[in-house]
């Protein structure tokens, strides 16, 4: 697939730049967006520029949807377009703070509202995840698949506690899940959690409020590795819904998770 090849080419190049920026992160200007913990660095904008430039060089008529540089405003007819959904650094807190250095570069290709290809690169551990519809998913070129853990009590799951403004919703929705699960983790980066489910190292991922660039590139990786992705009420995912919930599982855990998640009336 031409679009997947481009995603891989971009991730190969941009991940090197991202690691250089991470190594010299003390020299970067850091600012806040939504609140004090919603961070933006010069690296976010620089990397998105690089990705955008390369995409438009090959597909000049396509639309760019991204977290930075004003590309977060979606056109009214976005579902009729070919589009690329970009997060130049997912896990900016991890990038800035450094001790827990998992962050990812994410690119999803969407046509007519459907994610057809996606890629995520985790620069600090040099792992690249790729997938396209109907062709499976890989990590560093090798096929991956989700785990076979059958029930929550033996599962390792991820609850993403997100931004403080959503914390009450998150704690309410997943209280019973947290009590039931065998192990609970939080990587503080959606694409890391989703790719962990895809490769079987985690068994489910939960979030109440994500934006398109947080999950588009990784959503198809989970699905093509045999997992399921839906909203926390069981409804299908709309890749362009800003503030959507996500339940990504290995498959066997989907129904039990939906039974345990608490939905406010």
N, C-alpha and C positions, 0 to 999 in steps of 0.2 A: 504494500500500500504506500503510495507516494507521500501521503501526509504523515504516516508513521515514520517513514525514513527521515523526513524532515525533522520530526520531533527528536529522534535519536541524534541526528547531526547537531541540532541546537543544544541539546542537553550535554553532549560530549564537550562542546566548546565552552558553554556558559558555566558549567560546573567548575572548570579550572579557574575561571575568573572569580566565581563565588568563593572558592577556597582561599584565593589570594586576599579578597576583601575580608573574609573571616579572620585570617591570620593577622591582618592589620586593622582589625575592627576598632581598636582604641583611637585610631585617627579619623574615624567616620563621624559625621554629624548625625545625631540621633534626636528625633522630635517625637511628639505625641500626636495622635489623631483623635479618636473618640474619647479617650481618657488617658490617665497617666500610665497605664499598663498596655495601651494599644500603641505600639511603637512603629516608627518609620525611620529607616536609615537611608543614607545616600545610596547604599548598595542596592536597596529595593528598586529605586528608580532607575539606576544605571543598568541593572540586569534586565529590567522590563524593556528598557529602550533597545538593548542588544537583541532580545528575543523578538520584539516587534519588528525591528528593522529586517531581520533575516526572514521572517514569515512573509512580510509584504514584498520583499524582493522576489519571492517565488509566486506568491498569490496576492497581487496588488489590489484585487477587488474584494478580498475577504475582510471581515470585521474582527477587530481586536477587542476582547473583553478582558479587563485586568483590574487588579486591586489598586494600582497606582496611576498617576498622571492623567486623571480624569476619565479613564476608560472604564470606570465602574458604572457609568450611566448607560443603561441599556436602551438601544433604539426600540421604538414601538413595534417594529416589524422584525425583531431579532430572530423570531422562530422561523422566519422564512429565509434566513441568510446562512451562508457558510461563515463560521466564526471560530476563533481560537481563544480559549479561556486560559488565562495565564496567572499564576502566582509566582513572582520571582523569588520570594523567600517566604515559605510557609513555616512558621516557627520563629518569627523575628525575635521574640523574647529569648529563645535558646541561642540564637545567633549572637545577640548583644551580650548576654550574660556569660556564655561560654562554658560553664562547668558541665552542663548537660547539653551537649552540642549537636543535637539532632534537629536539623532543619532540611527542607526540601525545596527543589525547584520543580514546579508543576506546569504541564501544558496539556490541555485537552482540545481535541478537534471535534467540533459540533456542526452537524448539517441538519437543517430543518428541525432543530430542537433535540436531536438525538446525538449522544456522544458516540463517535465512531472509532476514535483512537485516543490514546492517552499515554503520557510518560511522566515519570517522577524520578529525579536524581537526588540522592542523599549524599552530598559532597564529602562530609567528614568520615563516612565509612565507605565511600566510593561504590555505592550500590545503585543500579539503575533498573527501574521497573518499566516495562513497556507492554502495551496491549492494543489490539484492534479487534473490532467486532467479528466474532466467528473464528478467530485465528489463535485464541489462547493468550496467555500472559507469560512473561519471562522476567527473571531477575539476572542481570548480567549475562543474558543470552541463554540461560537455562530455564526450561519450563517450570512453573510453580503451580501449586494448588493449595486450596484451603485445608484446614484441619478436619478431623472427623470427630471431634469432641461432641458427645451426644446431648449433654445436659449442662445447665449453668453451674451446678455444684462442683463440676470437675473442670470448668472452663477458666481460661485466663482472658479477661475482658479489659477493654479500655473505656473509661468514662472520661470524656473531655469536659472539664469544668469551665472552660471558656472564659469569657469576659465577666467581670463582677456584675455587670448590669443584668446578666442572664443567670446568675448563680442560683437564685431562688427557684427558678423554673427547672433548672438542671437537677438540683437536689431533690425537688419534689418528684420529678418524672422518674428518676432512677433509684429512689431510696430502696425499693424492694429488690431491684436488680443487684445493687451493691451488697445487700445483706445475704443474697443467695449465692452469688458468684464465688467460685473457688479462689480466684486471685483477681485483684483490681489494679490496673496501672493507668498512668496518664502521661503521654509523651509531650503534651502541649504543642502538638503540630498535627493537624488533621491528616495530611498526606502520609505522615509516618505511621499513624494508627491504622489507616486504611490499608496501606501496603503491608503492614504487619499481619493483618487479617488475610490478605491475599496470599502470602507465602506460608501461612500456617503457624506463625510464631505467636499470634494472638488469635482468639476465636470469635470475638465480636467487638464492635466499636459503636459508641453511642454519643450523640450530640443533639442539642435542641435548636441551635441557631448557627447555621453555616451559610456562607455566600458562595456563589458559583465557583469562584477561583479556588475556594478552599477544598473542593472535592471533585471537580469535573475531571481532572487528569487521572485521579486515583479511582474514581467510581468504576470505570470500565475495567481497570486492573483487577478489582475485586470480582466483578462479574465474570470476567474471562478466566479467572482462576477457579471458578466453580462456586463462588459465594453469591449471596443475595444482598441487594441494596434497596431499601425502601424508606419511607418516612416512619417516624416512631408510632404512628397510628395505623401503619400498614399500607397507606396510600403510595402510589408510584412516585418516584422522584421527578421533579421538574428542574432540570439543570439551571434554569434561569430564575428560579424563585429565590429572592434575596431573603435570608433568614429561615431557610428550610431546616427541618430536622432530618437526622440521618440515623438509620439503623443498618449497619453492615455486619453480616454474620457469615459463618461457614456453611450455612444452610440448615443443619439440624437445630441450631439455636434460635432460628427466627421465630417460630411459633411460641416457644416458651418465653422469649424476650418480650414479644408483643403482649403476652398474658401478664407479665410482671410490670411492664411500664405503666406508670400512672398518668393518665391524660386528664388535664383540667377541663371541667365542663363549662 
